[in-house]
Amino acid sequence: MLKVHLFKKLQGATGVIDFEVKCDFEKGVFWTIFGESGIGKTTLLRMIAGLETPDSGTIEMDGEVWFDSTKGINLTPQKRRVGFVFQNYALFEHMSVLENLLFAQTHKDAKKAEKILHVMGLDVLKNRLPSTLSGGQRQRIALARAIAQEPKVLLLDEPLSALDALTRSRLQDELKKTHDIFKLATLMVSHDRSEVFKLSDQVLWLKEGKIFNQGSPRKVFLSQHSTSKFAFEGEVLDCEKRDSIYVATIGIGNTIVEVVLDESEAINLTVGTSVSVSTKAFAPIVKII
Amino acid sequence: MNEILSPAFWEPFGLTLELALITTIFLYLVGIPLAYYLAFSKIRFKAILEAVIAMPLVLPPSVLGFYFLLMFSQNGFLGAIWKELFGHQLAFHFDGLVVGSIIFSLPFMVHPLLSGFKSVDRFSIEAAHTMGKSQIQTLFRVVLPAMKSSLATGGVISFAHTVGEFGVVLMIGGNINGQTKVASIAIYNEVEALNYTMAHSYSLILFAFSFAILWLVYTKLGNEVKASFHA
């Protein structure tokens, strides 16, 4: 169990944020740290890994103290045994895929490394250099490398954000599968609701540096829209007046829709506004695409 | 023509190459820790250190040479220590040329290495740390291999710059056969003695050698090296 109680003053987009998080992360549970950009999601992972120092608080892993400001304990990243998958994957470009995994191991064990590659279906890539791989493949290698470290906790910093929608969706399934096989305590940073919903057992929703909500994705997200049958998060791309009505163009995921509005609804919408699009009256049609 | 076949003719070239090679090796030993420190530390007086390292770029070689001469002579600070340790002063000795060249060529090694260190992905360094690798292990296994072209640039430029050195060498080395008479000094000597045939022979060989280095740089090494030469 990873127990975290941390304080840090952060320089956010809108000024200084007092970051405070207290949470226990159990083994084998897929946690997602959810929230808008710049509220300390990545900083939380970096503080757990020892790459940044909290102002005060404690970090404890299976009874071992990694950080305690009152006792002056602050283990270096080298001593913490975390597997960190960075947003840019941070692969070692001069090493082959297998060498990347071997370098990550505390005790070099080629058999173990090859087994991890095999389980994740990456055997064929083992002698390739990272520069010859696609974005999706690089991501999977970064994940395999982090697992090869045999970490006590796996930290994923928006691991899929640089990928196209299709690869992203495929890798989400794979990430889930990998988590189920290796059963690590996993903490993933994401700001994509559908991704969070698909992957996580538990969500930690941060707002302005504090815990806003916490629990299963169903509990955390669906409670928001309990009166609507259908609700999507979207962003206003355009809003124009046509004769006596207003037409708002809204981007929802990869889909762009036009919605007819009256003046009272349209008046507050500007380009870039985050909105929820919901409907109650109609029975939706679901078709396989 | 017979003179060209004599060992005495080739001696200055041998000395030049020996000087450039030893200087480059020492520059790697000094330049890598120095550039690493400049790239990653957050000390307050970094700008002063950077300015001192860059001084040879702007000072006339005669100024540097003059101060080196004062420091390297047996009454000078370094010269006295050297005499105590090795039994001879630094000025007018091959060792003096090496020490002078290391200081004189330092920016040509440190600057490419510094930009190399800064170009290495910060996250790959952090990744190595989370894998339990120490700073030194990370330096040799992750950082240096990721900046091979900067290492090559620093080496080639420092080597070429030492080969082409004249002012500092003249001031601190003088003109002692087999000791401090490097190729550039030999040319100066022959011109002073109005021996233009010999001056031509030395110059043409140095010309061809320099061209060969640059040709190698432009065909084999990356754009980074070329950019450093243009700078």
Interface residues (C-beta under 8 A of the other chain):
Chain A: A49 G50 L51 T76 P77 Q78 K79 R80 R81 V82 G83 F84 F86 Q87 N88 A90 L91 F92 E93 H94 F103 A104 T106 Q149
Chain B: D121 F123 S124 E126 A127 A128 H129 T130 M131 G132 K133 S134 R141 V142 P145 A146 K148
